Amino acid sequence: MTEEPLIYKRYIKKDRSPGAGIFAQTIKEVRNQIPDACVEVLVPDFQGSREALITVLNARPDVLNHNIETIPRLYPFIRPEASFKRSLLVLKTARLCRPEIITKSGLMVGLGETEEEVIAAGSKHAKEVHGYTDKQLSDPSFQVEVKKAIKKKLSTVSITTIPRGKS
């Protein structure tokens, strides 16, 4: 069996929807040009718009990714235009509306959270997705001070790409 191409669509501006149509259009165009491609999209929270999320889901990406980014206590500092609950709702809605689409998400660590906070957030978070990762923050372009490295490995999740139409 040949490995199918993986197309990854990421929209950089978090929490500011350019309109879900650009995601749907990109997914459809990739499907037209590379029918066997596995398409993963990393979406913003669309400012809580269920309609926008459904637009993306109806384009049928193979994987929908929405990163939680941080623990609830740090949202006002790290993601002031978003909310932990709203991000969880994006993932839950995707999973319930289109259970055949793989959902995944991630959480950054090292911004001043405790291990207990990471575990609690991860526990709530992991219930809503097929794949969950936590990553030590190491991006030097990110404009916050890394407070503390968490030494303990908290989770490991790998996503196996399943060819479309097969289970």
Residue pairs with C-beta under 8 A, 6 or more apart in sequence:
1 163
4 36
4 37
4 38
4 161
4 163
4 164
5 34
5 36
5 37
5 38
6 37
6 38
6 40
6 161
7 30
7 34
7 37
7 38
7 39
7 40
8 40
8 41
8 42
9 23
9 26
9 27
9 30
9 39
9 40
9 41
9 42
9 61
10 41
10 42
11 18
11 22
11 23
11 41
11 42
11 43
11 44
13 44
14 44
14 45
14 69
14 79
14 81
14 82
15 44
15 45
15 47
15 79
15 81
15 82
16 44
16 47
16 81
17 44
17 46
17 47
17 49
17 52
19 52
20 43
20 46
20 49
20 51
20 52
20 53
20 55
20 56
21 55
23 41
23 43
23 55
23 56
23 59
23 61
24 55
24 56
24 58
24 59
25 59
26 41
27 39
27 41
27 56
27 59
27 60
27 61
28 59
30 37
30 39
31 37
31 39
31 60
36 163
36 164
38 62
38 63
38 161
38 163
38 164
39 61
39 62
39 63
40 61
40 62
40 63
40 64
40 65
41 56
41 61
41 63
41 64
41 65
42 65
42 66
42 67
43 53
43 56
43 64
43 65
43 66
43 90
44 66
45 66
45 82
45 86
45 87
45 90
46 52
46 53
46 90
47 81
48 86
48 89
50 93
53 90
53 93
53 94
53 97
54 97
56 64
57 64
57 94
57 97
57 98
57 101
60 98
60 101
61 101
62 101
62 102
62 161
62 162
62 164
63 101
63 102
63 103
63 104
63 159
64 94
64 98
64 101
64 102
64 103
64 104
65 103
65 104
65 105
65 106
66 87
66 90
66 91
66 94
66 103
66 105
67 87
67 105
67 106
67 107
68 84
68 87
68 88
68 105
68 106
68 107
68 121
68 125
69 78
69 79
69 82
69 87
69 106
69 107
69 108
70 78
70 79
70 84
70 107
70 108
70 111
70 113
70 121
71 84
71 107
71 113
71 117
71 118
71 120
71 121
72 84
72 85
72 121
73 113
73 117
74 111
74 112
74 113
75 82
75 83
75 84
77 144
78 108
78 111
78 144
84 121
87 105
88 124
88 125
88 128
91 103
91 105
91 125
91 128
91 129
92 128
94 101
94 103
95 103
95 128
95 129
95 130
102 130
102 131
102 159
102 162
103 128
103 129
103 130
103 131
104 129
104 130
104 131
104 132
104 133
104 157
104 159
105 125
105 128
105 129
105 131
105 132
105 133
106 132
106 133
106 134
106 135
107 118
107 121
107 122
107 125
107 132
107 133
107 134
107 135
108 134
108 135
108 136
108 137
109 118
109 134
109 135
109 136
109 137
109 150
109 154
110 136
110 137
110 138
110 146
110 147
110 148
110 149
110 150
111 137
111 144
111 146
111 147
112 147
112 148
113 121
113 150
115 150
115 152
115 154
118 134
118 150
118 154
119 154
122 132
122 134
122 154
122 155
125 132
126 132
126 155
130 159
131 157
131 158
131 159
132 155
132 157
133 155
133 156
133 157
134 154
134 155
136 149
136 150
137 144
137 146
138 146
